[in-house]
Amino acid sequence: MSLISLSDKQQIETSMIRMVELSNNSDALVVHHIDGTKTTVRGSGITGDADLLDEIREREKLNYGVFRKPNSK
């Protein structure tokens, strides 16, 4: 597993990720960790962060999901 840096310079250990959420109408990406903590990433790079976490999940064969929530009405 690997330690990665996200767009806001926070670092996350990929083996500790339980789930990732990105809301289309939000300015935040939320990474849920296995230990129950959360990391919130804000800024213009969150879509790229979600894509990166998706690629790493596939490459490292990890079990977390990257959920992209549709816009709420």
CNS distance restraints for C-alpha pairs under 8 A (distance, minus, plus):
assign (resid   1 and name CA) (resid  13 and name CA) 7.26 0.50 0.50
assign (resid   1 and name CA) (resid  14 and name CA) 5.95 0.50 0.50
assign (resid   1 and name CA) (resid  15 and name CA) 5.49 0.50 0.50
assign (resid   1 and name CA) (resid  60 and name CA) 6.80 0.50 0.50
assign (resid   2 and name CA) (resid  13 and name CA) 5.73 0.50 0.50
assign (resid   2 and name CA) (resid  14 and name CA) 5.60 0.50 0.50
assign (resid   2 and name CA) (resid  15 and name CA) 7.16 0.50 0.50
assign (resid   3 and name CA) (resid  11 and name CA) 6.46 0.50 0.50
assign (resid   3 and name CA) (resid  12 and name CA) 5.50 0.50 0.50
assign (resid   3 and name CA) (resid  13 and name CA) 4.36 0.50 0.50
assign (resid   3 and name CA) (resid  14 and name CA) 6.21 0.50 0.50
assign (resid   4 and name CA) (resid  11 and name CA) 5.38 0.50 0.50
assign (resid   4 and name CA) (resid  12 and name CA) 5.44 0.50 0.50
assign (resid   4 and name CA) (resid  13 and name CA) 6.46 0.50 0.50
assign (resid   4 and name CA) (resid  14 and name CA) 7.22 0.50 0.50
assign (resid   5 and name CA) (resid   9 and name CA) 5.45 0.50 0.50
assign (resid   5 and name CA) (resid  10 and name CA) 5.59 0.50 0.50
assign (resid   5 and name CA) (resid  11 and name CA) 4.37 0.50 0.50
assign (resid   5 and name CA) (resid  12 and name CA) 6.54 0.50 0.50
assign (resid   6 and name CA) (resid  10 and name CA) 5.53 0.50 0.50
assign (resid   6 and name CA) (resid  11 and name CA) 6.25 0.50 0.50
assign (resid   6 and name CA) (resid  12 and name CA) 7.72 0.50 0.50
assign (resid   6 and name CA) (resid  41 and name CA) 7.76 0.50 0.50
assign (resid   6 and name CA) (resid  49 and name CA) 6.03 0.50 0.50
assign (resid   7 and name CA) (resid  41 and name CA) 7.76 0.50 0.50
assign (resid   7 and name CA) (resid  43 and name CA) 7.74 0.50 0.50
assign (resid   7 and name CA) (resid  45 and name CA) 5.38 0.50 0.50
assign (resid   7 and name CA) (resid  46 and name CA) 6.86 0.50 0.50
assign (resid   7 and name CA) (resid  48 and name CA) 7.99 0.50 0.50
assign (resid   7 and name CA) (resid  49 and name CA) 6.55 0.50 0.50
assign (resid   8 and name CA) (resid  41 and name CA) 6.52 0.50 0.50
assign (resid   8 and name CA) (resid  42 and name CA) 6.98 0.50 0.50
assign (resid   8 and name CA) (resid  43 and name CA) 7.20 0.50 0.50
assign (resid   8 and name CA) (resid  45 and name CA) 7.73 0.50 0.50
assign (resid  10 and name CA) (resid  41 and name CA) 7.86 0.50 0.50
assign (resid  12 and name CA) (resid  16 and name CA) 7.86 0.50 0.50
assign (resid  13 and name CA) (resid  17 and name CA) 7.24 0.50 0.50
assign (resid  14 and name CA) (resid  56 and name CA) 7.90 0.50 0.50
assign (resid  15 and name CA) (resid  62 and name CA) 7.17 0.50 0.50
assign (resid  16 and name CA) (resid  33 and name CA) 5.50 0.50 0.50
assign (resid  16 and name CA) (resid  34 and name CA) 5.44 0.50 0.50
assign (resid  16 and name CA) (resid  35 and name CA) 7.70 0.50 0.50
assign (resid  17 and name CA) (resid  31 and name CA) 6.84 0.50 0.50
assign (resid  17 and name CA) (resid  32 and name CA) 6.04 0.50 0.50
assign (resid  17 and name CA) (resid  33 and name CA) 4.50 0.50 0.50
assign (resid  17 and name CA) (resid  34 and name CA) 5.81 0.50 0.50
assign (resid  17 and name CA) (resid  64 and name CA) 6.28 0.50 0.50
assign (resid  18 and name CA) (resid  31 and name CA) 7.70 0.50 0.50
assign (resid  18 and name CA) (resid  32 and name CA) 5.49 0.50 0.50
assign (resid  18 and name CA) (resid  33 and name CA) 5.01 0.50 0.50
assign (resid  18 and name CA) (resid  34 and name CA) 5.06 0.50 0.50
assign (resid  18 and name CA) (resid  63 and name CA) 7.48 0.50 0.50
assign (resid  18 and name CA) (resid  64 and name CA) 4.97 0.50 0.50
assign (resid  18 and name CA) (resid  65 and name CA) 7.38 0.50 0.50
assign (resid  19 and name CA) (resid  31 and name CA) 6.08 0.50 0.50
assign (resid  19 and name CA) (resid  32 and name CA) 5.10 0.50 0.50
assign (resid  19 and name CA) (resid  33 and name CA) 7.00 0.50 0.50
assign (resid  19 and name CA) (resid  64 and name CA) 4.99 0.50 0.50
assign (resid  19 and name CA) (resid  65 and name CA) 5.13 0.50 0.50
assign (resid  19 and name CA) (resid  66 and name CA) 6.20 0.50 0.50
assign (resid  19 and name CA) (resid  67 and name CA) 7.69 0.50 0.50
assign (resid  20 and name CA) (resid  29 and name CA) 7.22 0.50 0.50
assign (resid  20 and name CA) (resid  30 and name CA) 5.77 0.50 0.50
assign (resid  20 and name CA) (resid  31 and name CA) 4.53 0.50 0.50
assign (resid  20 and name CA) (resid  32 and name CA) 6.04 0.50 0.50
assign (resid  20 and name CA) (resid  50 and name CA) 7.57 0.50 0.50
assign (resid  20 and name CA) (resid  64 and name CA) 7.41 0.50 0.50
assign (resid  20 and name CA) (resid  65 and name CA) 6.15 0.50 0.50
assign (resid  20 and name CA) (resid  66 and name CA) 4.62 0.50 0.50
assign (resid  20 and name CA) (resid  67 and name CA) 5.99 0.50 0.50
assign (resid  21 and name CA) (resid  29 and name CA) 5.81 0.50 0.50
assign (resid  21 and name CA) (resid  30 and name CA) 5.19 0.50 0.50
assign (resid  21 and name CA) (resid  31 and name CA) 6.52 0.50 0.50
assign (resid  21 and name CA) (resid  66 and name CA) 5.99 0.50 0.50
assign (resid  21 and name CA) (resid  67 and name CA) 4.85 0.50 0.50
assign (resid  21 and name CA) (resid  68 and name CA) 6.00 0.50 0.50
assign (resid  21 and name CA) (resid  69 and name CA) 7.23 0.50 0.50
assign (resid  22 and name CA) (resid  26 and name CA) 7.46 0.50 0.50
assign (resid  22 and name CA) (resid  28 and name CA) 6.69 0.50 0.50
assign (resid  22 and name CA) (resid  29 and name CA) 4.81 0.50 0.50
assign (resid  22 and name CA) (resid  30 and name CA) 6.63 0.50 0.50
assign (resid  22 and name CA) (resid  46 and name CA) 7.86 0.50 0.50
assign (resid  22 and name CA) (resid  47 and name CA) 7.65 0.50 0.50
assign (resid  22 and name CA) (resid  50 and name CA) 7.16 0.50 0.50
assign (resid  22 and name CA) (resid  66 and name CA) 7.66 0.50 0.50
assign (resid  22 and name CA) (resid  67 and name CA) 6.17 0.50 0.50
assign (resid  22 and name CA) (resid  68 and name CA) 4.78 0.50 0.50
assign (resid  22 and name CA) (resid  69 and name CA) 6.07 0.50 0.50
assign (resid  23 and name CA) (resid  27 and name CA) 7.74 0.50 0.50
assign (resid  23 and name CA) (resid  28 and name CA) 7.30 0.50 0.50
assign (resid  23 and name CA) (resid  29 and name CA) 7.32 0.50 0.50
assign (resid  23 and name CA) (resid  68 and name CA) 5.69 0.50 0.50
assign (resid  23 and name CA) (resid  69 and name CA) 4.55 0.50 0.50
assign (resid  23 and name CA) (resid  70 and name CA) 6.38 0.50 0.50
assign (resid  23 and name CA) (resid  71 and name CA) 6.90 0.50 0.50
assign (resid  24 and name CA) (resid  68 and name CA) 6.87 0.50 0.50
assign (resid  24 and name CA) (resid  69 and name CA) 6.03 0.50 0.50
assign (resid  24 and name CA) (resid  70 and name CA) 5.62 0.50 0.50
assign (resid  24 and name CA) (resid  71 and name CA) 5.32 0.50 0.50
assign (resid  25 and name CA) (resid  70 and name CA) 7.66 0.50 0.50
assign (resid  25 and name CA) (resid  71 and name CA) 5.31 0.50 0.50
assign (resid  25 and name CA) (resid  72 and name CA) 7.29 0.50 0.50
assign (resid  27 and name CA) (resid  42 and name CA) 5.80 0.50 0.50
assign (resid  27 and name CA) (resid  43 and name CA) 6.34 0.50 0.50
assign (resid  27 and name CA) (resid  44 and name CA) 7.71 0.50 0.50
assign (resid  27 and name CA) (resid  46 and name CA) 7.68 0.50 0.50
assign (resid  28 and name CA) (resid  40 and name CA) 6.41 0.50 0.50
assign (resid  28 and name CA) (resid  41 and name CA) 5.46 0.50 0.50
assign (resid  28 and name CA) (resid  42 and name CA) 4.57 0.50 0.50
assign (resid  28 and name CA) (resid  43 and name CA) 7.01 0.50 0.50
assign (resid  28 and name CA) (resid  46 and name CA) 6.68 0.50 0.50
assign (resid  29 and name CA) (resid  40 and name CA) 5.73 0.50 0.50
assign (resid  29 and name CA) (resid  41 and name CA) 5.03 0.50 0.50
assign (resid  29 and name CA) (resid  42 and name CA) 6.48 0.50 0.50
assign (resid  29 and name CA) (resid  46 and name CA) 5.86 0.50 0.50
assign (resid  29 and name CA) (resid  47 and name CA) 7.99 0.50 0.50
assign (resid  29 and name CA) (resid  50 and name CA) 7.46 0.50 0.50
assign (resid  30 and name CA) (resid  38 and name CA) 6.62 0.50 0.50
assign (resid  30 and name CA) (resid  39 and name CA) 5.76 0.50 0.50
assign (resid  30 and name CA) (resid  40 and name CA) 4.55 0.50 0.50
assign (resid  30 and name CA) (resid  41 and name CA) 6.32 0.50 0.50
assign (resid  31 and name CA) (resid  38 and name CA) 5.51 0.50 0.50
assign (resid  31 and name CA) (resid  39 and name CA) 5.04 0.50 0.50
assign (resid  31 and name CA) (resid  40 and name CA) 6.33 0.50 0.50
assign (resid  31 and name CA) (resid  41 and name CA) 8.00 0.50 0.50
assign (resid  32 and name CA) (resid  36 and name CA) 6.70 0.50 0.50
assign (resid  32 and name CA) (resid  37 and name CA) 6.18 0.50 0.50
assign (resid  32 and name CA) (resid  38 and name CA) 4.58 0.50 0.50
assign (resid  32 and name CA) (resid  39 and name CA) 6.60 0.50 0.50
assign (resid  33 and name CA) (resid  37 and name CA) 5.36 0.50 0.50
assign (resid  33 and name CA) (resid  38 and name CA) 5.84 0.50 0.50
assign (resid  33 and name CA) (resid  39 and name CA) 7.81 0.50 0.50
assign (resid  41 and name CA) (resid  46 and name CA) 6.71 0.50 0.50
assign (resid  42 and name CA) (resid  46 and name CA) 6.48 0.50 0.50
assign (resid  45 and name CA) (resid  49 and name CA) 6.22 0.50 0.50
assign (resid  46 and name CA) (resid  50 and name CA) 6.20 0.50 0.50
assign (resid  47 and name CA) (resid  51 and name CA) 6.33 0.50 0.50
assign (resid  48 and name CA) (resid  52 and name CA) 6.08 0.50 0.50
assign (resid  49 and name CA) (resid  53 and name CA) 6.14 0.50 0.50
assign (resid  50 and name CA) (resid  54 and name CA) 6.16 0.50 0.50
assign (resid  50 and name CA) (resid  66 and name CA) 6.86 0.50 0.50
assign (resid  51 and name CA) (resid  55 and name CA) 6.25 0.50 0.50
assign (resid  52 and name CA) (resid  56 and name CA) 6.17 0.50 0.50
assign (resid  53 and name CA) (resid  57 and name CA) 6.03 0.50 0.50
assign (resid  53 and name CA) (resid  66 and name CA) 7.39 0.50 0.50
assign (resid  54 and name CA) (resid  58 and name CA) 6.41 0.50 0.50
assign (resid  54 and name CA) (resid  65 and name CA) 7.75 0.50 0.50
assign (resid  54 and name CA) (resid  66 and name CA) 6.24 0.50 0.50
assign (resid  55 and name CA) (resid  59 and name CA) 6.09 0.50 0.50
assign (resid  56 and name CA) (resid  60 and name CA) 5.78 0.50 0.50
assign (resid  56 and name CA) (resid  61 and name CA) 7.89 0.50 0.50
assign (resid  56 and name CA) (resid  62 and name CA) 7.93 0.50 0.50
assign (resid  57 and name CA) (resid  61 and name CA) 5.55 0.50 0.50
assign (resid  57 and name CA) (resid  62 and name CA) 4.86 0.50 0.50
assign (resid  57 and name CA) (resid  63 and name CA) 7.12 0.50 0.50
assign (resid  57 and name CA) (resid  64 and name CA) 7.02 0.50 0.50
assign (resid  57 and name CA) (resid  65 and name CA) 7.98 0.50 0.50
assign (resid  58 and name CA) (resid  62 and name CA) 6.70 0.50 0.50
